[in-house]
Amino acid sequence: MGDLILTDEEIEWLLSEPKRVTTPAARWKEQRGSRQRNFSVESEDGANQFSLFLRQNQRLKNGFSCGLLYHHPDGEKITLSRYNGSDHSHYNPLDGSRFDFSCHIHRATERYMVAGRKAEHFALSTHRYVDLDGAVSAIIADCNISGLKLCSSANEDDNKPVDDKQMSLGLE
């Protein structure tokens, strides 16, 4: 972890500014028991660079994560937001709150950065999604990301868009 500390206002601005995926055809890769997919993302004005990552544990259906990393001009990367599955408990040490085995959303906070913790350690439980497809839909909406065609499993390789009701990232 570096010395960079973002204010809560800077974090909120980075999360809310319009962003576009620049590598929509990124492919799934298998690594250490999980499927992984990484997209390059940039602000619409090109001033800020990000990465959108997707991870799915191959043994645990509810073991998944997707997140948005900010690439600071000094080279440091900060996870601004991360949407996790329900395969583990989470504890917020600065306020003592805990929840067990529920999906949860991590957000970078100035408070955790100042305390020397991971920027995105703080998290809140959510019922907005139950799988990686739902988590990706939520992060795209919450972080103002466009340019990613969500595809059905059958069409994943040719990257054809499908109806929202059939939305999938080809995880099955």
Rosetta constraint file for C-alpha pairs under 8 A:
AtomPair CA 1 CA 118 HARMONIC 7.33 0.50
AtomPair CA 2 CA 76 HARMONIC 6.88 0.50
AtomPair CA 4 CA 76 HARMONIC 7.77 0.50
AtomPair CA 5 CA 110 HARMONIC 6.57 0.50
AtomPair CA 5 CA 113 HARMONIC 5.92 0.50
AtomPair CA 5 CA 114 HARMONIC 6.82 0.50
AtomPair CA 6 CA 10 HARMONIC 5.95 0.50
AtomPair CA 6 CA 11 HARMONIC 6.35 0.50
AtomPair CA 6 CA 109 HARMONIC 7.83 0.50
AtomPair CA 6 CA 110 HARMONIC 5.90 0.50
AtomPair CA 6 CA 113 HARMONIC 7.74 0.50
AtomPair CA 7 CA 11 HARMONIC 6.27 0.50
AtomPair CA 7 CA 109 HARMONIC 7.42 0.50
AtomPair CA 7 CA 110 HARMONIC 5.13 0.50
AtomPair CA 8 CA 12 HARMONIC 6.11 0.50
AtomPair CA 8 CA 109 HARMONIC 5.82 0.50
AtomPair CA 8 CA 110 HARMONIC 5.38 0.50
AtomPair CA 9 CA 13 HARMONIC 6.14 0.50
AtomPair CA 10 CA 14 HARMONIC 6.16 0.50
AtomPair CA 11 CA 15 HARMONIC 6.17 0.50
AtomPair CA 11 CA 80 HARMONIC 6.92 0.50
AtomPair CA 11 CA 108 HARMONIC 6.98 0.50
AtomPair CA 11 CA 109 HARMONIC 7.37 0.50
AtomPair CA 12 CA 16 HARMONIC 6.08 0.50
AtomPair CA 13 CA 17 HARMONIC 5.88 0.50
AtomPair CA 15 CA 80 HARMONIC 7.14 0.50
AtomPair CA 15 CA 142 HARMONIC 7.66 0.50
AtomPair CA 15 CA 143 HARMONIC 4.90 0.50
AtomPair CA 15 CA 144 HARMONIC 7.17 0.50
AtomPair CA 16 CA 142 HARMONIC 7.47 0.50
AtomPair CA 16 CA 143 HARMONIC 5.43 0.50
AtomPair CA 16 CA 144 HARMONIC 5.73 0.50
AtomPair CA 17 CA 43 HARMONIC 6.83 0.50
AtomPair CA 17 CA 143 HARMONIC 7.58 0.50
AtomPair CA 17 CA 144 HARMONIC 6.49 0.50
AtomPair CA 18 CA 43 HARMONIC 5.81 0.50
AtomPair CA 18 CA 44 HARMONIC 5.79 0.50
AtomPair CA 18 CA 143 HARMONIC 7.84 0.50
AtomPair CA 18 CA 144 HARMONIC 5.16 0.50
AtomPair CA 18 CA 145 HARMONIC 6.27 0.50
AtomPair CA 18 CA 146 HARMONIC 7.77 0.50
AtomPair CA 19 CA 41 HARMONIC 6.50 0.50
AtomPair CA 19 CA 42 HARMONIC 5.42 0.50
AtomPair CA 19 CA 43 HARMONIC 4.16 0.50
AtomPair CA 19 CA 44 HARMONIC 5.29 0.50
AtomPair CA 19 CA 143 HARMONIC 7.92 0.50
AtomPair CA 19 CA 144 HARMONIC 6.04 0.50
AtomPair CA 19 CA 145 HARMONIC 4.73 0.50
AtomPair CA 19 CA 146 HARMONIC 6.22 0.50
AtomPair CA 20 CA 41 HARMONIC 5.48 0.50
AtomPair CA 20 CA 42 HARMONIC 5.58 0.50
AtomPair CA 20 CA 43 HARMONIC 6.25 0.50
AtomPair CA 20 CA 44 HARMONIC 6.24 0.50
AtomPair CA 20 CA 145 HARMONIC 5.48 0.50
AtomPair CA 20 CA 146 HARMONIC 4.75 0.50
AtomPair CA 20 CA 147 HARMONIC 5.31 0.50
AtomPair CA 20 CA 148 HARMONIC 7.88 0.50
AtomPair CA 21 CA 39 HARMONIC 6.56 0.50
AtomPair CA 21 CA 40 HARMONIC 5.85 0.50
AtomPair CA 21 CA 41 HARMONIC 4.27 0.50
AtomPair CA 21 CA 42 HARMONIC 6.62 0.50
AtomPair CA 21 CA 145 HARMONIC 7.05 0.50
AtomPair CA 21 CA 146 HARMONIC 6.26 0.50
AtomPair CA 21 CA 147 HARMONIC 5.02 0.50
AtomPair CA 21 CA 148 HARMONIC 6.00 0.50
AtomPair CA 22 CA 39 HARMONIC 7.29 0.50
AtomPair CA 22 CA 40 HARMONIC 5.52 0.50
AtomPair CA 22 CA 41 HARMONIC 5.46 0.50
AtomPair CA 22 CA 42 HARMONIC 7.02 0.50
AtomPair CA 22 CA 147 HARMONIC 7.35 0.50
AtomPair CA 23 CA 39 HARMONIC 5.55 0.50
AtomPair CA 23 CA 40 HARMONIC 5.54 0.50
AtomPair CA 23 CA 41 HARMONIC 7.46 0.50
AtomPair CA 24 CA 39 HARMONIC 6.66 0.50
AtomPair CA 24 CA 147 HARMONIC 6.87 0.50
AtomPair CA 24 CA 148 HARMONIC 5.48 0.50
AtomPair CA 24 CA 149 HARMONIC 6.97 0.50
AtomPair CA 25 CA 159 HARMONIC 6.88 0.50
AtomPair CA 26 CA 37 HARMONIC 6.60 0.50
AtomPair CA 26 CA 38 HARMONIC 6.49 0.50
AtomPair CA 26 CA 39 HARMONIC 6.09 0.50
AtomPair CA 27 CA 37 HARMONIC 6.03 0.50
AtomPair CA 27 CA 38 HARMONIC 7.84 0.50
AtomPair CA 28 CA 35 HARMONIC 6.16 0.50
AtomPair CA 28 CA 36 HARMONIC 5.42 0.50
AtomPair CA 28 CA 37 HARMONIC 4.77 0.50
AtomPair CA 29 CA 35 HARMONIC 5.55 0.50
AtomPair CA 29 CA 36 HARMONIC 5.15 0.50
AtomPair CA 29 CA 37 HARMONIC 6.32 0.50
AtomPair CA 30 CA 34 HARMONIC 5.70 0.50
AtomPair CA 30 CA 35 HARMONIC 4.56 0.50
AtomPair CA 30 CA 36 HARMONIC 6.14 0.50
AtomPair CA 31 CA 35 HARMONIC 6.37 0.50
AtomPair CA 31 CA 36 HARMONIC 7.08 0.50
AtomPair CA 33 CA 57 HARMONIC 6.18 0.50
AtomPair CA 33 CA 58 HARMONIC 5.71 0.50
AtomPair CA 33 CA 59 HARMONIC 7.43 0.50
AtomPair CA 34 CA 55 HARMONIC 6.52 0.50
AtomPair CA 34 CA 56 HARMONIC 5.36 0.50
AtomPair CA 34 CA 57 HARMONIC 4.30 0.50
AtomPair CA 34 CA 58 HARMONIC 5.03 0.50
AtomPair CA 35 CA 55 HARMONIC 5.76 0.50
AtomPair CA 35 CA 56 HARMONIC 5.19 0.50
AtomPair CA 35 CA 57 HARMONIC 6.52 0.50
AtomPair CA 35 CA 58 HARMONIC 6.74 0.50
AtomPair CA 36 CA 53 HARMONIC 7.36 0.50
AtomPair CA 36 CA 54 HARMONIC 5.59 0.50
AtomPair CA 36 CA 55 HARMONIC 4.66 0.50
AtomPair CA 36 CA 56 HARMONIC 6.60 0.50
AtomPair CA 37 CA 53 HARMONIC 5.87 0.50
AtomPair CA 37 CA 54 HARMONIC 5.13 0.50
AtomPair CA 37 CA 55 HARMONIC 6.71 0.50
AtomPair CA 38 CA 51 HARMONIC 6.78 0.50
AtomPair CA 38 CA 52 HARMONIC 5.81 0.50
AtomPair CA 38 CA 53 HARMONIC 4.51 0.50
AtomPair CA 38 CA 54 HARMONIC 6.37 0.50
AtomPair CA 39 CA 51 HARMONIC 5.60 0.50
AtomPair CA 39 CA 52 HARMONIC 5.06 0.50
AtomPair CA 39 CA 53 HARMONIC 6.34 0.50
AtomPair CA 40 CA 49 HARMONIC 7.69 0.50
AtomPair CA 40 CA 50 HARMONIC 6.21 0.50
AtomPair CA 40 CA 51 HARMONIC 4.73 0.50
AtomPair CA 40 CA 52 HARMONIC 6.47 0.50
AtomPair CA 41 CA 49 HARMONIC 6.05 0.50
AtomPair CA 41 CA 50 HARMONIC 4.84 0.50
AtomPair CA 41 CA 51 HARMONIC 5.36 0.50
AtomPair CA 41 CA 52 HARMONIC 6.75 0.50
AtomPair CA 42 CA 46 HARMONIC 5.73 0.50
AtomPair CA 42 CA 47 HARMONIC 7.44 0.50
AtomPair CA 42 CA 48 HARMONIC 5.63 0.50
AtomPair CA 42 CA 49 HARMONIC 4.48 0.50
AtomPair CA 42 CA 50 HARMONIC 5.65 0.50
AtomPair CA 43 CA 47 HARMONIC 6.14 0.50
AtomPair CA 43 CA 48 HARMONIC 5.22 0.50
AtomPair CA 43 CA 49 HARMONIC 6.54 0.50
AtomPair CA 43 CA 50 HARMONIC 7.97 0.50
AtomPair CA 48 CA 70 HARMONIC 7.74 0.50
AtomPair CA 48 CA 71 HARMONIC 7.31 0.50
AtomPair CA 48 CA 72 HARMONIC 7.71 0.50
AtomPair CA 49 CA 70 HARMONIC 6.29 0.50
AtomPair CA 49 CA 71 HARMONIC 5.37 0.50
AtomPair CA 49 CA 72 HARMONIC 7.54 0.50
AtomPair CA 50 CA 68 HARMONIC 6.73 0.50
AtomPair CA 50 CA 69 HARMONIC 5.32 0.50
AtomPair CA 50 CA 70 HARMONIC 4.52 0.50
AtomPair CA 50 CA 71 HARMONIC 5.41 0.50
AtomPair CA 51 CA 68 HARMONIC 5.75 0.50
AtomPair CA 51 CA 69 HARMONIC 5.09 0.50
AtomPair CA 51 CA 70 HARMONIC 6.75 0.50
AtomPair CA 51 CA 71 HARMONIC 7.69 0.50
AtomPair CA 52 CA 66 HARMONIC 7.11 0.50
AtomPair CA 52 CA 67 HARMONIC 5.66 0.50
AtomPair CA 52 CA 68 HARMONIC 4.71 0.50
AtomPair CA 52 CA 69 HARMONIC 6.47 0.50
AtomPair CA 53 CA 65 HARMONIC 8.00 0.50
AtomPair CA 53 CA 66 HARMONIC 5.26 0.50
AtomPair CA 53 CA 67 HARMONIC 5.36 0.50
AtomPair CA 53 CA 68 HARMONIC 6.62 0.50
AtomPair CA 54 CA 64 HARMONIC 7.70 0.50
AtomPair CA 54 CA 65 HARMONIC 5.95 0.50
AtomPair CA 54 CA 66 HARMONIC 4.30 0.50
AtomPair CA 54 CA 67 HARMONIC 6.84 0.50
AtomPair CA 54 CA 132 HARMONIC 7.87 0.50
AtomPair CA 54 CA 136 HARMONIC 7.87 0.50
AtomPair CA 55 CA 64 HARMONIC 5.40 0.50
AtomPair CA 55 CA 65 HARMONIC 5.13 0.50
AtomPair CA 55 CA 66 HARMONIC 6.09 0.50
AtomPair CA 56 CA 61 HARMONIC 7.48 0.50
AtomPair CA 56 CA 63 HARMONIC 6.18 0.50
AtomPair CA 56 CA 64 HARMONIC 4.40 0.50
AtomPair CA 56 CA 65 HARMONIC 6.66 0.50
AtomPair CA 56 CA 132 HARMONIC 7.21 0.50
AtomPair CA 56 CA 171 HARMONIC 7.84 0.50
AtomPair CA 57 CA 61 HARMONIC 6.68 0.50
AtomPair CA 57 CA 62 HARMONIC 7.87 0.50
AtomPair CA 57 CA 63 HARMONIC 5.18 0.50
AtomPair CA 57 CA 64 HARMONIC 5.90 0.50
AtomPair CA 60 CA 87 HARMONIC 7.54 0.50
AtomPair CA 61 CA 131 HARMONIC 7.63 0.50
AtomPair CA 62 CA 85 HARMONIC 5.14 0.50
AtomPair CA 62 CA 86 HARMONIC 5.51 0.50
AtomPair CA 62 CA 87 HARMONIC 5.43 0.50
AtomPair CA 62 CA 130 HARMONIC 7.53 0.50
AtomPair CA 62 CA 131 HARMONIC 6.43 0.50
AtomPair CA 63 CA 84 HARMONIC 7.59 0.50
AtomPair CA 63 CA 85 HARMONIC 5.32 0.50
AtomPair CA 63 CA 86 HARMONIC 6.68 0.50
AtomPair CA 63 CA 87 HARMONIC 5.16 0.50
AtomPair CA 64 CA 84 HARMONIC 5.79 0.50
AtomPair CA 64 CA 85 HARMONIC 5.01 0.50
AtomPair CA 64 CA 131 HARMONIC 7.38 0.50
AtomPair CA 64 CA 132 HARMONIC 6.02 0.50
AtomPair CA 65 CA 82 HARMONIC 6.72 0.50
AtomPair CA 65 CA 83 HARMONIC 5.44 0.50
AtomPair CA 65 CA 84 HARMONIC 4.36 0.50
AtomPair CA 65 CA 85 HARMONIC 6.18 0.50
AtomPair CA 65 CA 132 HARMONIC 6.85 0.50
AtomPair CA 65 CA 135 HARMONIC 7.73 0.50
AtomPair CA 66 CA 82 HARMONIC 5.62 0.50
AtomPair CA 66 CA 83 HARMONIC 5.31 0.50
AtomPair CA 66 CA 84 HARMONIC 6.75 0.50
AtomPair CA 66 CA 132 HARMONIC 7.43 0.50
AtomPair CA 66 CA 135 HARMONIC 6.94 0.50
AtomPair CA 66 CA 136 HARMONIC 6.54 0.50
AtomPair CA 66 CA 139 HARMONIC 7.82 0.50
AtomPair CA 67 CA 79 HARMONIC 6.96 0.50
AtomPair CA 67 CA 80 HARMONIC 7.54 0.50
AtomPair CA 67 CA 81 HARMONIC 5.44 0.50
AtomPair CA 67 CA 82 HARMONIC 4.02 0.50
AtomPair CA 67 CA 83 HARMONIC 6.10 0.50
AtomPair CA 67 CA 139 HARMONIC 7.45 0.50
AtomPair CA 68 CA 79 HARMONIC 5.83 0.50
AtomPair CA 68 CA 80 HARMONIC 5.73 0.50
AtomPair CA 68 CA 81 HARMONIC 5.43 0.50
AtomPair CA 68 CA 82 HARMONIC 6.52 0.50
AtomPair CA 69 CA 77 HARMONIC 6.21 0.50
AtomPair CA 69 CA 78 HARMONIC 5.39 0.50
AtomPair CA 69 CA 79 HARMONIC 4.21 0.50
AtomPair CA 69 CA 80 HARMONIC 5.73 0.50
AtomPair CA 69 CA 81 HARMONIC 7.40 0.50
AtomPair CA 70 CA 77 HARMONIC 5.50 0.50
AtomPair CA 70 CA 78 HARMONIC 5.17 0.50
AtomPair CA 70 CA 79 HARMONIC 6.20 0.50
AtomPair CA 70 CA 80 HARMONIC 6.55 0.50
AtomPair CA 71 CA 75 HARMONIC 6.41 0.50
AtomPair CA 71 CA 76 HARMONIC 6.10 0.50
AtomPair CA 71 CA 77 HARMONIC 4.65 0.50
AtomPair CA 71 CA 78 HARMONIC 6.73 0.50
AtomPair CA 72 CA 76 HARMONIC 5.35 0.50
AtomPair CA 72 CA 77 HARMONIC 6.01 0.50
AtomPair CA 72 CA 78 HARMONIC 7.57 0.50
AtomPair CA 78 CA 119 HARMONIC 6.82 0.50
AtomPair CA 79 CA 108 HARMONIC 6.74 0.50
AtomPair CA 79 CA 119 HARMONIC 6.70 0.50
AtomPair CA 79 CA 120 HARMONIC 6.10 0.50
AtomPair CA 80 CA 107 HARMONIC 5.81 0.50
AtomPair CA 80 CA 108 HARMONIC 4.83 0.50
AtomPair CA 80 CA 119 HARMONIC 7.27 0.50
AtomPair CA 80 CA 120 HARMONIC 6.17 0.50
AtomPair CA 81 CA 105 HARMONIC 7.14 0.50
AtomPair CA 81 CA 106 HARMONIC 5.36 0.50
AtomPair CA 81 CA 107 HARMONIC 4.53 0.50
AtomPair CA 81 CA 108 HARMONIC 6.14 0.50
AtomPair CA 81 CA 120 HARMONIC 6.34 0.50
AtomPair CA 82 CA 105 HARMONIC 5.78 0.50
AtomPair CA 82 CA 106 HARMONIC 4.89 0.50
AtomPair CA 82 CA 107 HARMONIC 6.66 0.50
AtomPair CA 82 CA 120 HARMONIC 7.36 0.50
AtomPair CA 83 CA 103 HARMONIC 7.58 0.50
AtomPair CA 83 CA 104 HARMONIC 6.04 0.50
AtomPair CA 83 CA 105 HARMONIC 4.54 0.50
AtomPair CA 83 CA 106 HARMONIC 6.25 0.50
AtomPair CA 83 CA 135 HARMONIC 5.98 0.50
AtomPair CA 83 CA 136 HARMONIC 7.98 0.50
AtomPair CA 83 CA 139 HARMONIC 7.23 0.50
AtomPair CA 84 CA 103 HARMONIC 5.70 0.50
AtomPair CA 84 CA 104 HARMONIC 5.41 0.50
AtomPair CA 84 CA 105 HARMONIC 6.23 0.50
AtomPair CA 84 CA 106 HARMONIC 7.78 0.50
AtomPair CA 84 CA 135 HARMONIC 7.64 0.50
AtomPair CA 85 CA 102 HARMONIC 6.90 0.50
AtomPair CA 85 CA 103 HARMONIC 4.54 0.50
AtomPair CA 85 CA 104 HARMONIC 6.68 0.50
AtomPair CA 85 CA 130 HARMONIC 7.07 0.50
AtomPair CA 85 CA 131 HARMONIC 6.79 0.50
AtomPair CA 85 CA 132 HARMONIC 7.52 0.50
AtomPair CA 86 CA 100 HARMONIC 7.92 0.50
AtomPair CA 86 CA 101 HARMONIC 4.51 0.50
AtomPair CA 86 CA 102 HARMONIC 4.20 0.50
AtomPair CA 86 CA 103 HARMONIC 4.36 0.50
AtomPair CA 86 CA 104 HARMONIC 7.32 0.50
AtomPair CA 86 CA 130 HARMONIC 7.92 0.50
AtomPair CA 87 CA 101 HARMONIC 5.57 0.50
AtomPair CA 87 CA 102 HARMONIC 7.40 0.50
AtomPair CA 87 CA 103 HARMONIC 7.99 0.50
AtomPair CA 88 CA 100 HARMONIC 6.57 0.50
AtomPair CA 88 CA 101 HARMONIC 4.97 0.50
AtomPair CA 88 CA 102 HARMONIC 7.54 0.50
AtomPair CA 89 CA 98 HARMONIC 7.42 0.50
AtomPair CA 89 CA 99 HARMONIC 5.85 0.50
AtomPair CA 89 CA 100 HARMONIC 4.11 0.50
AtomPair CA 89 CA 101 HARMONIC 5.06 0.50
AtomPair CA 89 CA 102 HARMONIC 7.40 0.50
AtomPair CA 90 CA 98 HARMONIC 5.68 0.50
AtomPair CA 90 CA 99 HARMONIC 5.61 0.50
AtomPair CA 90 CA 100 HARMONIC 6.35 0.50
AtomPair CA 90 CA 101 HARMONIC 7.88 0.50
AtomPair CA 90 CA 123 HARMONIC 7.65 0.50
AtomPair CA 91 CA 96 HARMONIC 6.91 0.50
AtomPair CA 91 CA 97 HARMONIC 5.94 0.50
AtomPair CA 91 CA 98 HARMONIC 4.36 0.50
AtomPair CA 91 CA 99 HARMONIC 6.74 0.50
AtomPair CA 92 CA 96 HARMONIC 5.55 0.50
AtomPair CA 92 CA 97 HARMONIC 5.30 0.50
AtomPair CA 92 CA 98 HARMONIC 6.20 0.50
AtomPair CA 92 CA 121 HARMONIC 7.13 0.50
AtomPair CA 92 CA 122 HARMONIC 5.65 0.50
AtomPair CA 92 CA 123 HARMONIC 6.92 0.50
AtomPair CA 93 CA 97 HARMONIC 7.10 0.50
AtomPair CA 94 CA 112 HARMONIC 7.77 0.50
AtomPair CA 99 CA 125 HARMONIC 6.99 0.50
AtomPair CA 102 CA 125 HARMONIC 6.20 0.50
AtomPair CA 102 CA 126 HARMONIC 7.14 0.50
AtomPair CA 102 CA 127 HARMONIC 7.92 0.50
AtomPair CA 103 CA 125 HARMONIC 5.84 0.50
AtomPair CA 103 CA 126 HARMONIC 5.59 0.50
AtomPair CA 103 CA 127 HARMONIC 6.76 0.50
AtomPair CA 103 CA 129 HARMONIC 7.27 0.50
AtomPair CA 103 CA 130 HARMONIC 6.82 0.50
AtomPair CA 104 CA 123 HARMONIC 6.21 0.50
AtomPair CA 104 CA 124 HARMONIC 5.38 0.50
AtomPair CA 104 CA 125 HARMONIC 4.15 0.50
AtomPair CA 104 CA 126 HARMONIC 5.15 0.50
AtomPair CA 105 CA 123 HARMONIC 5.22 0.50
AtomPair CA 105 CA 124 HARMONIC 5.47 0.50
AtomPair CA 105 CA 125 HARMONIC 6.45 0.50
AtomPair CA 105 CA 126 HARMONIC 6.84 0.50
AtomPair CA 106 CA 120 HARMONIC 5.46 0.50
AtomPair CA 106 CA 121 HARMONIC 6.29 0.50
AtomPair CA 106 CA 122 HARMONIC 5.53 0.50
AtomPair CA 106 CA 123 HARMONIC 4.03 0.50
AtomPair CA 106 CA 124 HARMONIC 6.65 0.50
AtomPair CA 107 CA 119 HARMONIC 7.63 0.50
AtomPair CA 107 CA 120 HARMONIC 4.72 0.50
AtomPair CA 107 CA 121 HARMONIC 7.08 0.50
AtomPair CA 107 CA 122 HARMONIC 5.97 0.50
AtomPair CA 107 CA 123 HARMONIC 6.20 0.50
AtomPair CA 108 CA 112 HARMONIC 7.52 0.50
AtomPair CA 108 CA 113 HARMONIC 7.86 0.50
AtomPair CA 108 CA 118 HARMONIC 7.93 0.50
AtomPair CA 108 CA 119 HARMONIC 4.60 0.50
AtomPair CA 108 CA 120 HARMONIC 3.71 0.50
AtomPair CA 108 CA 121 HARMONIC 6.88 0.50
AtomPair CA 108 CA 122 HARMONIC 6.94 0.50
AtomPair CA 109 CA 113 HARMONIC 6.44 0.50
AtomPair CA 109 CA 119 HARMONIC 5.88 0.50
AtomPair CA 109 CA 120 HARMONIC 6.41 0.50
AtomPair CA 109 CA 122 HARMONIC 7.22 0.50
AtomPair CA 110 CA 114 HARMONIC 6.06 0.50
AtomPair CA 110 CA 119 HARMONIC 7.23 0.50
AtomPair CA 111 CA 115 HARMONIC 6.28 0.50
AtomPair CA 112 CA 116 HARMONIC 6.40 0.50
AtomPair CA 112 CA 117 HARMONIC 5.23 0.50
AtomPair CA 112 CA 118 HARMONIC 6.63 0.50
AtomPair CA 112 CA 119 HARMONIC 5.69 0.50
AtomPair CA 112 CA 120 HARMONIC 7.46 0.50
AtomPair CA 112 CA 121 HARMONIC 6.86 0.50
AtomPair CA 112 CA 122 HARMONIC 7.24 0.50
AtomPair CA 113 CA 117 HARMONIC 5.54 0.50
AtomPair CA 113 CA 118 HARMONIC 6.34 0.50
AtomPair CA 113 CA 119 HARMONIC 4.90 0.50
AtomPair CA 117 CA 121 HARMONIC 6.74 0.50
AtomPair CA 128 CA 134 HARMONIC 7.51 0.50
AtomPair CA 128 CA 135 HARMONIC 7.84 0.50
AtomPair CA 128 CA 138 HARMONIC 7.48 0.50
AtomPair CA 129 CA 134 HARMONIC 4.72 0.50
AtomPair CA 129 CA 135 HARMONIC 5.58 0.50
AtomPair CA 129 CA 138 HARMONIC 7.53 0.50
AtomPair CA 130 CA 134 HARMONIC 6.37 0.50
AtomPair CA 130 CA 135 HARMONIC 7.39 0.50
AtomPair CA 131 CA 135 HARMONIC 6.28 0.50
AtomPair CA 132 CA 136 HARMONIC 6.04 0.50
AtomPair CA 133 CA 137 HARMONIC 6.31 0.50
AtomPair CA 133 CA 167 HARMONIC 7.50 0.50
AtomPair CA 133 CA 168 HARMONIC 5.70 0.50
AtomPair CA 133 CA 169 HARMONIC 6.00 0.50
AtomPair CA 134 CA 138 HARMONIC 6.18 0.50
AtomPair CA 135 CA 139 HARMONIC 6.17 0.50
AtomPair CA 136 CA 140 HARMONIC 6.06 0.50
AtomPair CA 137 CA 141 HARMONIC 6.31 0.50
AtomPair CA 138 CA 142 HARMONIC 5.95 0.50
AtomPair CA 139 CA 143 HARMONIC 5.67 0.50
AtomPair CA 139 CA 145 HARMONIC 7.92 0.50
AtomPair CA 140 CA 144 HARMONIC 5.87 0.50
AtomPair CA 140 CA 145 HARMONIC 4.86 0.50
AtomPair CA 140 CA 146 HARMONIC 7.05 0.50
AtomPair CA 141 CA 145 HARMONIC 6.66 0.50
AtomPair CA 149 CA 159 HARMONIC 6.94 0.50
AtomPair CA 149 CA 160 HARMONIC 7.33 0.50
AtomPair CA 149 CA 161 HARMONIC 5.47 0.50
AtomPair CA 150 CA 159 HARMONIC 7.82 0.50
AtomPair CA 150 CA 161 HARMONIC 6.08 0.50
AtomPair CA 150 CA 162 HARMONIC 7.09 0.50
AtomPair CA 150 CA 167 HARMONIC 5.91 0.50
AtomPair CA 150 CA 168 HARMONIC 5.98 0.50
AtomPair CA 150 CA 169 HARMONIC 5.77 0.50
AtomPair CA 151 CA 155 HARMONIC 5.96 0.50
AtomPair CA 151 CA 156 HARMONIC 5.40 0.50
AtomPair CA 151 CA 159 HARMONIC 6.12 0.50
AtomPair CA 151 CA 160 HARMONIC 6.15 0.50
AtomPair CA 151 CA 161 HARMONIC 5.29 0.50
AtomPair CA 151 CA 162 HARMONIC 5.74 0.50
AtomPair CA 151 CA 167 HARMONIC 5.97 0.50
AtomPair CA 151 CA 168 HARMONIC 5.34 0.50
AtomPair CA 151 CA 169 HARMONIC 5.51 0.50
AtomPair CA 151 CA 170 HARMONIC 6.80 0.50
AtomPair CA 152 CA 156 HARMONIC 5.89 0.50
AtomPair CA 152 CA 161 HARMONIC 7.80 0.50
AtomPair CA 152 CA 162 HARMONIC 6.58 0.50
AtomPair CA 152 CA 166 HARMONIC 6.65 0.50
AtomPair CA 152 CA 167 HARMONIC 6.01 0.50
AtomPair CA 152 CA 168 HARMONIC 4.80 0.50
AtomPair CA 152 CA 169 HARMONIC 6.20 0.50
AtomPair CA 152 CA 170 HARMONIC 5.67 0.50
AtomPair CA 153 CA 168 HARMONIC 6.51 0.50
AtomPair CA 153 CA 169 HARMONIC 6.49 0.50
AtomPair CA 153 CA 170 HARMONIC 3.71 0.50
AtomPair CA 153 CA 171 HARMONIC 6.89 0.50
AtomPair CA 153 CA 172 HARMONIC 6.91 0.50
AtomPair CA 154 CA 170 HARMONIC 7.35 0.50
AtomPair CA 155 CA 159 HARMONIC 5.89 0.50
AtomPair CA 155 CA 160 HARMONIC 5.88 0.50
AtomPair CA 156 CA 160 HARMONIC 7.17 0.50
AtomPair CA 156 CA 169 HARMONIC 7.09 0.50
AtomPair CA 156 CA 170 HARMONIC 5.96 0.50
AtomPair CA 162 CA 166 HARMONIC 6.34 0.50
AtomPair CA 162 CA 167 HARMONIC 6.36 0.50
AtomPair CA 163 CA 167 HARMONIC 6.39 0.50
